[in-house]
Amino acid sequence: MHKCLSIHDILLLVFEQVDGYVFDDAGLNVVPLCREVASLHALAALARTCKGFQEPALDVLWRDIPDLFVLVKYALPSDALDYQEANRTLYIHNPDDASLWRTLDPFVRRIRAVGIPLPYEDSIGRVLDEGSVVEPLAKYLTDKGSGYAFPQLQEVTLHVSWLSQAYCTLLLNPQVRRLQLPSDWYGPCLSPLLRPSLSRLRVVKLDMGSVFKLGNDFIYNLAKALPSLKRFSALPESPGSFPSIHPSSPVEEMQTLDCLLAFVEHCPRLRELKIATLPRFSTGFVFRQGGDVPKAKKLRSLRLWTAPLETSGEHARDVGDFLAQTFPRVKRVDLGLFSVRLPDRAALYAGMLWREEALRRWEEIVDSLGSVDFYAVTFVDMKLYPSPRTFTW
C-alpha cells in the first residue's frame, strides 16, 4: 500500500467522496433527503478492509445518523436489547450497567449530524424507550468530561417524537450550529429554541405548516436568544402549503411586519430571512419615515409570505418605506401572496384583475428597495382548485 494511504487526513478526504446523499428531484431542498444505500455499504466494507482504513471509514460512516435508535441498535450488544415489534420500541435489559454504555464511546465522538433519515422504509417510526434507554443514555453521556452528549455534534433535525427533556439534553448542545424543527411543532413545542445553550446557533429552519402561529412575542424572544443567527426560515419549502386564512384575522395571534425588527436588533449577522407576516403593523406600533429605525446591513435575501395589501396609498407607502429603511442592502426578494377565496370558476376573471392589482402594489414597494437585483412573486389559490396551484410572475 502506498505511504500516502497511511495518512488519516488523506484517507478521510477519499472516503468523503465515497459518501453520497439523495436530494429531491426538483432540486429545491438544500438539505439531503437521506444517504445513499450504496455509500453506506461501501463505507462499511472499507472499514472492514484493513486497520488502516478502519478509523477514517468509520468517521465518515458515523458522522451522519438518522436518530439515536441506530446508535443504540447497532452499537450495543444484541443480547442487551429487547425490540418489540408490536409498538416498534427498543428496550434495554440492564440500563444501569455503565460498561454497557461505554461500548458507545468510539461512535459517539464521530457523530456530527443527527436527523437525516435512512433510505429504508422499515426505519420509519422506530422509537427508544424513555425510561430504559433515552434517560440513562442522556445521564451517561452528559456526566462525561465536557458535559456535552455528542462533542462533535453540529447539525440536528429534530422529529416529533423527540420532545422529551432527555432528548433535548442529548441533542440541543451549545456547539450545535444548524437546527431544523418539524412542521408539527409550534407554540409551546418551540420552547427548546429559547434555551441559553443554543445562543451560538447560526442556521435555524422551522419547517412549519402553521406559518402565522408564531406571534410577535415569540419571534422577539427567539431573535433575542439567537444573536449568532445567519439564516432563519419559518416557511415550508413548497408554497402549496400556504395557510388558508384571511388578512383580517386577529393580529394578537399572528406576527406583523414590525416583528422583523426583532431580527434586525438582536441578530446583526443575519444574511437570509424567510418568514410570514401580515402586511400591517401591530397595534401601538407607529412607523415614522426617516425615523431612527434599526437597519439590517448584512441581510441579502428576504423571502416574505404575506397577504395582498388591503389598501393602497399611505399604508402601502409606509410598508415600502419601512422595508426600505430596515433592509437597505437586500439583493433578493421573494414574495408569497395567498389569493382571495374565489367562489366559483365564473370569478376567475375577477381573480385575475385582483392579482394584477396586488402585484402592482407590491411591485411599487419592491421598487422602493433600490438595492434589489432579483424579485419574484408567487400567488397561491386556496379554493379555486381541488389542490393548491401556484401562479408566478
C-alpha positions in Angstrom: 0.0 0.0 0.0 1.3 3.5 -0.9 2.6 5.5 2.0 0.1 8.3 1.4 -2.7 5.9 2.2 -1.3 5.6 5.8 -2.2 9.3 6.4 -5.5 9.6 8.1 -6.5 13.0 6.7 -5.9 11.8 3.1 -8.0 8.7 3.6 -10.7 10.9 5.2 -10.8 13.0 2.0 -11.0 10.0 -0.2 -13.8 8.3 1.8 -15.8 11.5 1.9 -16.0 11.2 -1.9 -17.5 7.7 -1.4 -20.3 9.1 0.8 -23.4 10.4 -1.0 -26.8 11.8 -0.4 -30.2 11.7 -2.1 -31.9 15.1 -2.8 -35.4 15.8 -4.1 -35.9 15.7 -7.9 -36.8 19.3 -8.1 -33.6 20.4 -6.5 -35.4 22.7 -4.1 -34.0 21.2 -0.9 -30.5 22.1 0.1 -30.9 19.6 2.9 -30.5 16.0 1.7 -33.5 13.6 2.0 -31.4 10.6 3.0 -28.0 9.0 2.5 -27.4 6.6 -0.5 -27.6 2.9 0.3 -24.6 2.2 -1.9 -22.5 4.7 0.0 -23.4 3.2 3.4 -22.4 -0.3 2.1 -19.2 0.9 0.6 -18.1 2.7 3.8 -18.9 -0.3 5.9 -16.9 -2.5 3.6 -13.9 -0.1 3.7 -14.0 -0.1 7.5 -13.6 -3.9 7.4 -10.8 -3.9 4.8 -7.8 -3.3 7.0 -6.8 -1.5 10.2 -5.5 1.5 8.3 -8.9 2.1 6.6 -11.0 1.4 9.7 -10.8 4.7 11.6 -11.3 7.1 8.7 -14.1 5.0 7.2 -15.9 4.8 10.5 -15.5 8.6 10.9 -17.4 9.2 7.6 -19.9 6.3 8.1 -21.0 7.6 11.6 -20.8 11.3 11.1 -24.4 11.4 10.0 -27.0 9.3 11.8 -30.8 9.4 11.3 -31.6 9.0 15.0 -30.4 7.6 18.3 -32.2 4.4 17.6 -29.5 3.5 15.0 -26.7 4.2 17.5 -28.2 2.1 20.3 -29.4 -0.7 18.0 -26.2 -1.3 16.1 -23.5 -0.3 18.5 -24.7 -2.1 21.7 -24.6 -5.9 22.1 -27.7 -7.6 20.7 -28.2 -9.6 23.9 -28.7 -6.4 25.9 -31.5 -5.2 23.7 -35.2 -6.1 23.5 -37.0 -4.8 20.5 -40.8 -5.2 20.5 -42.3 -5.1 17.0 -45.8 -4.5 18.3 -45.1 -0.9 19.4 -41.8 -0.6 17.4 -39.9 0.3 20.6 -36.4 -0.7 21.7 -35.8 -1.5 25.4 -32.5 -2.3 27.3 -32.4 -5.1 29.9 -29.9 -3.5 32.3 -29.7 0.3 31.8 -27.7 0.8 35.0 -24.7 -1.1 33.6 -22.1 1.6 32.9 -19.9 -0.9 31.0 -22.7 -1.4 28.5 -22.9 2.4 27.7 -19.1 2.6 27.4 -19.5 0.5 24.2 -20.9 3.6 22.5 -17.8 5.8 23.2 -16.0 5.0 19.9 -19.1 6.0 17.9 -20.4 9.0 19.9 -17.2 11.0 19.3 -17.7 10.7 15.5 -21.3 12.0 15.2 -21.7 15.4 13.7 -25.3 15.4 12.4 -28.5 13.7 13.6 -31.8 13.6 11.9 -31.3 12.7 8.2 -33.3 9.5 7.7 -32.1 6.2 6.4 -33.1 5.1 2.9 -35.1 2.2 4.3 -38.9 2.2 4.8 -38.7 0.0 7.9 -36.6 2.6 9.7 -39.6 5.0 10.0 -41.5 5.1 13.3 -39.0 3.2 15.4 -38.5 4.7 18.9 -36.4 4.2 22.0 -38.0 3.6 25.4 -37.6 6.7 27.5 -37.1 5.0 30.9 -34.7 2.2 29.9 -32.8 3.9 27.0 -33.1 7.7 26.5 -32.8 8.9 30.1 -29.9 6.6 31.1 -28.1 7.4 27.8 -28.5 11.1 28.5 -27.2 10.7 32.0 -24.2 8.7 30.9 -23.1 10.9 28.1 -23.6 14.3 29.9 -21.8 13.1 33.0 -18.6 12.6 31.0 -15.8 15.2 30.6 -17.2 18.1 28.5 -20.8 17.8 29.7 -22.0 17.5 26.1 -23.6 14.3 25.0 -22.0 14.5 21.5 -18.9 16.6 21.5 -18.7 17.0 17.7 -22.4 17.5 17.0 -23.1 20.5 14.7 -26.4 19.8 12.9 -29.7 18.5 14.3 -33.0 17.8 12.6 -35.5 17.2 15.4 -38.5 15.0 14.9 -41.9 15.0 16.5 -41.2 12.1 18.9 -38.1 13.8 20.3 -39.9 16.3 22.5 -38.8 15.0 25.9 -36.3 16.7 28.2 -33.9 13.8 27.8 -33.8 14.2 24.0 -33.3 18.0 24.3 -30.4 17.3 26.8 -28.8 14.9 24.3 -29.2 16.9 21.1 -29.5 20.6 21.9 -25.9 21.3 22.9 -24.1 24.7 22.7 -21.9 23.6 19.8 -24.8 22.9 17.5 -24.8 25.4 14.6 -27.7 24.2 12.4 -31.2 23.2 13.8 -34.3 22.2 11.9 -37.7 21.6 13.6 -40.6 19.7 12.0 -43.9 21.2 10.8 -45.8 19.7 13.7 -44.0 21.9 16.2 -45.4 25.3 17.0 -46.3 27.3 20.1 -45.0 25.6 23.4 -43.2 22.9 21.4 -40.7 25.6 20.2 -39.6 26.5 23.7 -36.3 24.4 23.3 -35.2 27.1 20.8 -35.0 29.6 23.7 -32.5 27.6 25.7 -29.4 29.7 26.6 -27.2 26.9 25.4 -28.3 27.5 21.8 -27.2 31.1 21.6 -24.5 30.2 19.1 -26.9 28.7 16.5 -26.2 30.0 13.0 -28.9 28.3 11.0 -32.5 27.7 12.2 -35.2 26.1 10.0 -38.8 25.7 11.2 -40.5 23.5 8.6 -43.8 24.9 9.7 -47.2 24.3 8.2 -48.8 27.0 10.5 -46.5 29.8 9.5 -48.6 32.6 11.1 -48.8 30.9 14.5 -45.5 32.1 15.9 -46.7 35.6 17.1 -44.7 38.7 17.7 -43.8 38.0 21.3 -42.3 34.6 20.4 -40.3 36.0 17.5 -38.9 38.8 19.7 -37.8 36.3 22.3 -36.5 33.9 19.7 -34.3 36.6 18.0 -33.1 37.8 21.4 -32.0 34.2 22.2 -30.1 33.7 18.9 -27.6 36.5 18.5 -25.3 34.5 16.2 -28.0 33.7 13.7 -27.1 33.9 10.0 -30.0 32.2 8.3 -33.6 31.8 9.6 -36.6 30.2 8.0 -40.1 29.6 9.3 -41.6 28.6 6.0 -42.2 25.2 4.4 -40.4 24.5 1.1 -43.5 24.5 -1.0 -45.8 27.5 -1.4 -48.6 25.0 -2.0 -48.9 24.5 1.8 -49.8 28.2 2.3 -52.3 28.5 5.2 -55.9 29.3 4.3 -56.5 32.4 6.5 -57.8 35.9 5.9 -55.7 39.0 6.5 -58.4 40.4 8.9 -57.6 37.7 11.4 -56.7 39.0 14.9 -53.2 40.5 15.0 -52.8 39.3 18.6 -52.4 35.7 17.3 -50.2 36.4 14.3 -47.0 38.2 13.6 -47.0 41.5 11.8 -44.4 43.4 9.8 -42.8 45.1 12.8 -41.7 41.7 14.2 -38.9 41.9 11.6 -37.2 44.5 13.8 -36.5 41.8 16.4 -34.1 40.1 14.0 -32.6 43.5 13.0 -31.9 44.5 16.6 -30.7 41.2 18.0 -29.2 39.2 15.0 -26.6 41.5 13.5 -25.1 38.7 11.4 -28.4 37.7 9.7 -28.0 37.3 5.9 -31.1 35.3 4.9 -34.6 35.6 6.4 -37.7 33.6 5.4 -40.8 34.4 7.4 -44.6 35.0 7.1 -46.2 38.2 8.4 -49.4 40.1 7.9 -48.9 43.1 5.7 -49.5 45.6 8.5 -48.1 46.8 11.8 -49.1 45.7 15.3 -51.4 47.8 17.5 -49.4 50.6 19.1 -46.5 50.5 16.6 -46.1 53.8 14.7 -43.7 54.0 11.8 -42.2 57.4 11.1 -40.5 57.9 7.7 -36.9 58.9 8.3 -37.1 58.0 11.9 -34.5 56.0 13.9 -35.3 52.6 12.5 -32.7 49.8 13.1 -31.1 48.5 9.9 -30.1 45.0 8.8 -27.0 45.9 7.0 -25.9 42.3 6.3 -29.2 40.9 5.1 -29.1 40.0 1.4 -32.1 37.7 0.9 -35.7 38.2 2.1 -38.5 35.7 1.5 -41.8 37.0 2.8 -45.1 35.2 2.8 -47.9 37.6 3.4 -51.3 38.8 2.3 -52.0 41.2 -0.5 -52.3 44.8 0.8 -55.8 45.6 1.8 -55.4 49.3 0.9 -53.1 51.3 -1.3 -52.0 54.9 -0.8 -50.5 55.9 2.5 -50.4 52.4 4.0 -48.6 51.0 1.0 -46.1 53.8 1.2 -45.5 53.1 4.9 -44.9 49.4 4.2 -42.4 50.3 1.4 -40.6 52.9 3.4 -40.4 50.5 6.4 -38.8 47.7 4.3 -36.5 50.2 2.5 -35.2 51.6 5.8 -35.0 48.3 7.6 -33.3 46.3 4.8 -31.2 48.9 2.9 -28.9 46.3 1.2 -31.2 43.4 0.4 -30.5 41.9 -3.0 -33.2 39.2 -3.4 -36.9 39.5 -2.5 -39.3 36.5 -2.9 -42.9 37.2 -2.1 -45.6 34.6 -1.5 -49.2 36.1 -1.5 -52.2 34.0 -0.7 -55.1 34.6 -3.0 -58.7 35.6 -2.2 -61.2 32.8 -1.9 -62.9 32.7 -5.3 -66.5 31.2 -5.0 -66.5 29.5 -8.4 -64.9 29.4 -11.8 -67.0 32.3 -13.0 -65.0 34.5 -10.7 -61.7 33.6 -12.5 -61.6 36.9 -14.4 -62.2 39.0 -11.3 -59.5 37.0 -9.6 -57.0 37.8 -12.4 -57.8 41.5 -12.1 -57.3 41.2 -8.3 -53.9 39.6 -8.8 -52.8 42.3 -11.2 -53.7 45.0 -8.6 -52.0 43.1 -5.8 -48.9 42.6 -8.0 -48.8 46.3 -8.9 -49.0 47.4 -5.2 -46.2 45.1 -4.2 -44.1 46.0 -7.2 -44.2 49.6 -6.1 -43.0 48.6 -2.7 -40.1 46.5 -4.0 -39.2 49.3 -6.4 -38.6 51.5 -3.3 -35.9 49.0 -2.3 -33.2 50.4 -4.6 -30.7 47.6 -3.9 -32.8 44.6 -5.1 -31.4 42.6 -8.0 -33.9 39.8 -8.1 -37.7 39.9 -7.4 -40.3 37.2 -7.6 -44.0 36.9 -6.6 -46.0 33.7 -6.2 -49.8 33.6 -5.7 -51.4 30.6 -4.1 -55.1 29.8 -4.6 -56.7 28.1 -1.7 -60.3 27.3 -3.0 -60.5 27.7 -6.8 -58.7 24.3 -7.4 -59.0 21.0 -5.5 -55.3 21.3 -4.6 -53.3 24.5 -4.4 -51.8 25.7 -7.7 -49.3 28.5 -7.9 -49.0 31.3 -10.4 -45.6 33.0 -10.5 -44.7 36.2 -12.3 
